[in-house]
């Protein structure tokens, strides 16, 4: 009898703080504040603003240097009103809104800059990033592609584009960009985490394990990384490594998912007592975590079968756990099949 797992889609390590703020995810897209190596977010190949709007632009820059963002925004808005073609002013407005967390307003400013100067990498990249942060992922992909048309080997643009495709479930499209980001920066742990998640979603778990292991050497260990690594170990039948990874996780960041996956590993190793304890530990943290109820149900039914079907109390506990799981999540055909067979 096999356990019924809650195996979730492997999750990438997103690289922009706040991209999935409040979600159970991962981590974070780089570039929410500034891109390494950029003095400002404006394209320095553009000519300096002169003539109409230049005075207001200079006043805005001076206000920004003094830390008065409100006055800077006002002066940049005046510059744009006088000369709507001032890409530098649009970019400055976008930067201020981005750094203050107003991604909707920042997106509008960067969109204007990108429209006025299609060859401006920063305008295209930050427009894509703001779209990404506001969950307009399809539009973000278009903007990232425009950025990469200007600068094909930009690490962050490749990484963010891979993440965006992945979020849409388009892992085959994500793969070349995830691979390129790792090729561009082999020592970046989050990029390897992302590539591992893409490989895992394509059922290439051997490659996923390799990337997760590399990521673990290059970045602080996280629950997401250890869960993904353990899941790929399980898909490869490497139960002992799966168990060891999850035992490490429950010691540092216990969660219902970690305990439930540890229970599955114990079960696969025929350690049914430890499996049941792990499933029960998950339910202690969350009594409504239905995958752990499935684990309890299967363990109890297994106990009943191993007793030559004499331990009727174990059978009853197993059926009750599976029944409660179905009540919590009715879309579980395998669990329904178990119930119909044993109840």
C-alpha positions in Angstrom: 0.0 0.0 0.0 1.4 3.4 -1.0 1.0 6.7 0.8 -1.1 9.4 -0.8 1.2 12.4 -1.0 0.6 16.1 -1.3 3.6 16.5 -3.6 3.3 20.1 -4.8 4.8 21.7 -7.9 8.4 22.5 -7.1 8.8 26.1 -6.3 11.5 28.4 -7.6 13.4 30.9 -5.6 12.1 34.1 -6.9 14.5 36.9 -6.9 12.8 40.1 -5.9 11.8 40.9 -2.3 8.0 41.4 -2.3 7.3 39.6 -5.5 5.4 36.9 -3.5 5.2 38.8 -0.3 2.7 37.0 1.9 2.7 33.8 -0.2 4.2 30.6 1.0 7.1 31.0 -1.3 10.4 31.3 -1.7 12.4 34.2 -2.1 13.1 36.8 -4.2 13.8 38.6 -7.6 16.9 40.8 -7.5 16.5 44.3 -8.7 13.6 45.8 -6.7 15.8 48.6 -5.6 18.7 48.9 -8.0 20.6 46.7 -10.3 24.3 46.0 -9.4 26.6 48.3 -11.4 23.9 50.9 -12.3 24.6 54.4 -11.1 21.0 55.2 -11.8 18.3 53.3 -13.6 18.4 55.6 -16.6 20.3 54.6 -19.7 23.5 56.7 -19.6 23.9 56.6 -23.4 21.0 59.0 -23.7 21.9 62.7 -24.1 21.5 64.9 -21.1 18.3 66.8 -20.9 18.7 70.3 -22.2 16.3 73.0 -23.2 12.6 72.7 -22.4 12.1 71.0 -19.0 15.8 71.1 -18.1 15.3 73.5 -15.2 12.6 71.4 -13.6 14.6 68.3 -14.1 17.6 69.8 -12.4 15.4 71.0 -9.5 14.0 67.5 -9.1 17.5 65.9 -9.1 18.6 68.4 -6.5 15.6 67.7 -4.3 16.3 64.0 -4.7 19.9 64.5 -3.5 18.7 66.3 -0.5 16.3 63.5 0.4 13.1 65.4 -0.4 11.3 62.9 -2.5 7.9 64.7 -2.5 9.4 67.8 -3.9 11.5 65.7 -6.4 8.3 64.0 -7.7 6.7 67.4 -8.0 9.6 68.8 -10.0 9.9 65.8 -12.3 6.1 66.0 -12.9 6.6 69.6 -13.9 9.4 68.6 -16.3 7.2 66.0 -17.9 4.4 68.5 -18.2 6.7 70.9 -20.0 8.4 68.2 -22.1 6.6 64.8 -22.2 9.6 63.4 -24.1 12.0 63.6 -21.2 12.9 59.9 -20.7 15.1 60.8 -17.7 12.2 62.4 -15.9 9.9 59.4 -16.5 12.7 57.1 -15.2 13.3 59.2 -12.1 9.5 59.2 -11.3 9.5 55.4 -11.8 12.6 55.0 -9.5 11.0 57.0 -6.7 7.7 55.1 -6.8 9.6 51.7 -7.1 11.8 52.5 -4.1 8.7 53.5 -2.0 6.8 50.3 -3.0 4.2 51.9 -5.2 4.7 49.5 -8.1 1.5 50.5 -9.9 2.6 54.1 -10.2 6.2 53.0 -11.0 4.9 50.7 -13.8 3.2 53.7 -15.5 6.3 55.8 -15.4 8.6 53.1 -16.7 6.0 52.2 -19.4 6.2 55.8 -20.7 10.0 55.7 -20.7 10.1 52.3 -22.5 7.6 53.6 -25.1 9.7 56.8 -25.7 13.0 54.9 -25.8 12.6 51.3 -26.8 16.4 50.8 -26.8 16.7 51.8 -23.1 17.4 48.5 -21.3 16.6 49.8 -17.8 13.3 51.2 -18.9 12.3 47.9 -20.4 13.7 45.8 -17.5 12.1 47.9 -14.7 8.8 48.0 -16.7 8.9 44.2 -16.7 9.8 44.0 -13.1 6.9 46.3 -12.0 4.5 44.3 -14.2 5.8 41.1 -12.5 5.4 42.6 -9.0 1.8 43.5 -9.8 1.1 40.0 -11.1 0.7 41.0 -14.7 3.0 38.1 -15.6 2.2 37.8 -19.3 2.8 41.5 -19.8 6.0 41.2 -17.8 7.3 38.5 -20.1 6.8 40.8 -23.1 8.8 43.5 -21.3 11.6 41.2 -20.3 11.9 40.0 -23.8 12.2 43.6 -25.0 14.9 44.2 -22.4 16.8 41.1 -23.5 16.6 42.2 -27.1 18.7 45.2 -26.0 21.0 43.3 -23.6 20.7 39.5 -24.2 23.3 38.5 -21.5 21.8 40.4 -18.6 21.7 38.0 -15.7 18.7 39.4 -13.8 16.5 39.8 -16.9 17.2 36.1 -17.9 16.5 35.0 -14.4 13.3 37.0 -14.0 12.0 35.9 -17.4 12.6 32.2 -16.5 10.7 32.8 -13.2 7.8 34.5 -15.1 7.4 31.6 -17.6 7.6 29.1 -14.7 4.8 30.9 -12.9 2.6 30.5 -15.9 3.4 26.8 -16.0 5.4 27.2 -19.2 8.5 25.4 -18.0 9.9 24.5 -21.4 10.0 28.2 -22.3 11.5 29.0 -18.9 14.3 26.4 -19.3 16.7 28.2 -21.7 16.5 31.4 -19.7 17.1 29.6 -16.4 20.0 27.8 -17.9 21.4 31.1 -19.3 21.2 32.8 -15.9 23.2 30.0 -14.3 25.8 30.2 -17.2 26.1 33.9 -16.7 26.5 33.6 -12.9 27.4 30.0 -11.9 28.0 31.0 -8.3 24.5 32.4 -7.7 22.6 30.0 -5.5 19.1 31.4 -6.1 19.6 31.0 -9.9 20.6 27.4 -9.4 17.5 26.9 -7.2 15.3 28.3 -9.9 16.9 26.1 -12.5 16.4 23.1 -10.3 12.7 23.9 -9.9 12.3 24.2 -13.7 14.1 20.8 -14.2 11.8 19.2 -11.5 8.7 20.6 -13.2 9.9 18.9 -16.4 10.3 15.6 -14.5 14.1 15.8 -14.9 14.7 15.1 -11.2 18.3 14.0 -11.6 19.3 17.4 -13.0 17.1 19.1 -10.4 19.0 17.4 -7.6 22.3 18.5 -9.0 21.1 22.1 -9.1 19.5 22.0 -5.7 22.8 20.6 -4.2 24.8 23.3 -5.9 22.3 25.9 -4.5 22.7 24.5 -1.0 26.4 25.1 -1.2 26.0 28.7 -2.4 23.2 30.1 -0.3 21.7 29.8 3.1 19.5 26.7 3.4 15.8 27.4 3.3 12.7 25.4 3.9 11.8 25.8 0.2 15.1 24.5 -1.0 15.1 21.5 1.4 11.5 20.6 0.5 12.2 20.8 -3.2 15.4 18.7 -2.8 13.6 16.1 -0.8 10.8 15.9 -3.3 13.2 15.2 -6.1 15.0 12.6 -4.0 11.6 10.9 -3.6 10.8 11.0 -7.3 14.2 9.2 -7.9 13.4 6.6 -5.2 16.3 7.9 -3.0 14.3 7.5 0.1 17.1 7.5 2.6 18.4 10.8 1.3 14.9 12.2 1.3 14.4 11.2 4.9 17.8 12.6 6.0 17.0 15.9 4.2 13.6 16.2 5.9 14.9 15.3 9.3 17.3 18.2 9.0 14.4 20.5 8.0 12.0 19.5 10.8 14.8 20.3 13.3 15.2 23.9 12.0 11.9 24.8 10.4 9.1 22.4 11.3 6.0 22.6 9.2 3.1 20.4 8.4 4.5 19.9 4.9 7.9 18.9 6.2 6.6 16.4 8.7 4.2 15.0 6.1 6.9 14.5 3.6 9.2 12.9 6.3 6.3 10.5 7.1 6.2 9.5 3.4 9.9 8.8 3.4 9.7 6.7 6.6 6.8 4.8 5.0 8.8 4.0 1.9 11.6 2.7 4.1 9.1 0.4 5.8 9.5 2.3 9.1 5.7 2.5 9.7 5.9 3.6 13.3 8.1 6.6 12.5 5.9 7.3 9.5 2.8 7.5 11.7 4.6 9.7 14.2 5.6 12.2 11.5 2.1 12.3 10.1 0.7 13.0 13.6 3.3 15.7 14.1 2.0 17.4 11.0 -1.5 17.3 12.3 -0.4 18.7 15.6 0.7 21.8 13.7 -2.3 21.8 11.5 -5.3 19.5 12.2 -6.7 20.2 8.8 -3.6 19.4 6.8 -5.3 16.7 4.7 -2.2 15.1 3.2 -1.1 14.2 6.7 -4.6 12.7 7.3 -4.0 10.6 4.2 -0.7 9.4 5.7 -2.4 8.5 9.0 -5.1 6.7 7.1 -2.7 4.6 5.1 -0.5 3.8 8.1 -3.5 2.7 10.1 -4.9 0.6 7.3 -1.4 -0.9 6.8 -1.4 -1.8 10.6 -4.7 -3.5 10.1 -3.5 -5.5 7.1 -0.3 -6.6 8.9 -2.4 -7.8 11.8 -4.1 -10.3 9.5 -7.0 -7.9 9.5 -7.7 -8.5 13.2 -6.9 -5.0 14.5 -10.3 -3.5 13.7 -9.6 -0.4 15.7 -6.7 0.5 13.4 -8.9 -0.1 10.4 -11.5 2.2 11.9 -8.9 4.9 12.6 -7.6 4.7 9.1 -11.0 5.0 7.5 -11.9 7.9 9.7 -8.7 9.8 8.8 -9.3 9.2 5.0 -13.0 10.3 5.4 -12.0 13.5 7.1 -9.4 14.2 4.4 -12.1 13.8 1.7 -14.3 16.2 3.6 -11.5 18.8 3.5 -10.6 18.2 -0.1 -13.0 16.3 -2.3 -10.8 16.2 -5.3 -8.8 13.1 -4.3 -9.8 10.2 -6.5 -7.1 7.9 -5.1 -8.2 8.5 -1.5 -11.8 7.9 -2.6 -10.7 4.6 -4.1 -9.1 3.6 -0.8 -12.2 4.5 1.1 -14.5 2.5 -1.2 -12.1 -0.5 -0.9 -11.7 -0.6 2.9 -14.7 1.0 4.5 
